[in-house]
Amino acid sequence: MNSAHLLLVEDDAEISELLVTLLSNEGFDITCSFNGDDGLHKASTNDFDLLILDIMLPGRDGLEVLRELRKIKNTPVLMLTARGDDIDRIVGFEMGADDYLPKPFNPRELIARIKAILRRVGLDQSVPTTNQELILKNGNIEVKPQRHQAFLAGNEVELTNAEFNILVELLNHPGEVINKSDLTQRALGRKLTLYDRAIDMHVSNLRKKLGNVTKDQPYIKTIRGVGYLIMSADNTDNTPS
């Protein structure tokens, strides 16, 4: 049974009741909130393993809650969005959401997404500490996986859990193209599904934070129709296009 403590912020009482029943049956401990202000207060003053956050809420909407929460905490966030609201999803990812699920959704898909996020976070936190700390370097990028820290030219860069995992995966395979399916599985902890653009959005946000390795070439290169590649000063001229 799972012992993770989840905060569900959903204003629809019927949906909330159904989700509480579903998640409780999976062994999760659930706390509910029915508006953005109360949800933000609970999320800010308690340590939850995951926040399930609807975008459409009375008071503060879900994006506002996420924006304020990210100023003080990195609690994993799964956002619930109306189907077709691509702008909300993009903005949510830019603000630090870990994943999203469009309504209406299959309950088993929700459970799978939750478990994938918790599994990924759990793996991040369970990296053993050794006397010799692992450091990944590429150009001006330096990552310390055991400390969950990333630096660019000596300055720490704030990354979401998903962005950090993607960067580590790319750095572990320098000069190698990682296809979207493998990167989704390794970094997000789940399979790539049809019309799923989560990995693309996370990579796009990460690319903006890292900038360019040369004047015109970003650190993360898109290999059209395949996946992504981490660039360095010594492999910018001989990579696939």
Summary of the structure (lengths in Angstrom):
residues: 241
radius of gyration: 18.4
end to end distance: 46.8
largest distance: 57.0
contacts: 735
relative contact order: 0.09
helix: 40%
strand: 21%
